[in-house]
Amino acid sequence: MEQSWRTARRLAQLEDFRFHDLRHTFASYMAMSGASLRAIAEVLGHRKLQNTMNYSHLLQSHVTSVVEHMTRPFLTPEDKGVDTDVQP
């Protein structure tokens, strides 16, 4: 397996990348796909959610998108500072 991993890294031109790093990527993709920390912990075999939190890293663009999605239903144009009575 080690030889196959080295070959795959060489072909992908990845120098500083460990097989273990794929666990972090997997956990992050699960989190950004909406999986709960409990579900991610189960798949990774973690007993403590803190370990799972150390593995799952969210992209800033994902966090921004989630916040925008959450606020959209609650903020009307008036709440956003938009004057809806303006005549063209």
C-alpha positions, 0 to 999 in steps of 0.5 A, a space after each residue: 500500500 505504501 508504494 501505491 500511495 507514493 506513486 499516487 502522490 508523485 503523479 498528483 505532484 503532492 509532496 507534503 501530504 499524508 494518507 491520514 490527511 484524507 480523514 480531515 478532508 473527508 470529515 470536512 466534506 461531510 460537515 459541509 454537506 450537512 452531516 452532524 458532528 455526531 454522524 461524523 464522529 461515528 464514521 471516524 470512530 471518535 468517542 469525543 466530539 472535540 476530536 471530530 471538531 479537530 478533524 472537520 474544517 469549514 471553508 470560509 465561503 461555506 460559513 458565509 453561505 450558511 449565514 446568508 441562507 439562515 438570515 434570508 427568511 428572517 430579514 425583509 428588505 426593510 430590515 436590510 436598510 432598503 427603502 421599498 417606497 422609493 419611486 424611480 
